[in-house]
């Protein structure tokens, strides 16, 4: 009886109700360690958030001070100075643009019975299977009895008038494609046209023309004014004003933007009187190409 009683007592000790979770917590302590790690992570994140917020607030107040503003401005100015050549703020080398433009430039010689020979410029504005079209000023060919066009390859041909607009000082000249030799046809091209209403004061421009009949020459400058009002023969015109030199013989030549697109037709005639512009420096005037695109199209189609 004593042996059975002892066995019963032993069994009672071994078989005690305890869950796996309780046994694990008491034996290994896993649950308290995980809680401590989570708490540490939360504290670290909280401290990082406070540090970041503090830095943002401090930086905000520092930026408001004149000293920091001056430093930022200086860095910006240095950056622009170092990259001025690539941004095109000051154009010093336009050789590539000019090289691309010369094939559509034309030197015009106008012979009249009254005034002898007059030199002007023109722009190749169109080309089809029958004829080549050249844009110029009306006053270049106004009294002409003979007209000659010299192309980039220095070959000269007789041209005729297709259409004129005296009011807008424009004229379109033509020459039959059959009269041009292969060398000339391969040397010339039609001018790309820009959008002159996008011009801004200060933008760089290039003027090309047959100055004084000595051949094509190049001048550079900036847009001094847009929509400059000029009165001529009781008509009011909106012109592009530039400080690029535009002299006798430049009339009818091209005013180009920095992309090499034609945005104006140089017009020496638009001045208070015939001689005043000789004494004025830094004032050149050009007809905005976009404003007269409809007129040019009509002239190209023989509509006056």
Secondary structure as UniProt FT lines:
FT   HELIX           2..14
FT   HELIX           20..28
FT   HELIX           30..63
FT   HELIX           66..82
FT   HELIX           84..87
FT   HELIX           95..101
FT   HELIX           102..104
FT   STRAND          105..112
FT   TURN            113..115
FT   STRAND          116..127
FT   STRAND          131..136
FT   HELIX           138..141
FT   TURN            142..143
FT   STRAND          146..150
FT   TURN            152..153
FT   STRAND          156..158
FT   STRAND          160..165
FT   TURN            166..169
FT   STRAND          170..176
FT   HELIX           177..179
FT   HELIX           182..187
FT   HELIX           196..198
FT   TURN            201..202
FT   STRAND          204..210
FT   HELIX           211..213
FT   STRAND          216..232
FT   TURN            233..234
FT   STRAND          235..242
FT   TURN            248..249
FT   TURN            251..252
FT   STRAND          254..256
FT   TURN            258..259
FT   STRAND          262..266
FT   TURN            268..269
FT   TURN            274..275
FT   HELIX           276..278
FT   STRAND          284..288
FT   HELIX           290..292
FT   HELIX           293..300
FT   TURN            301..302
//
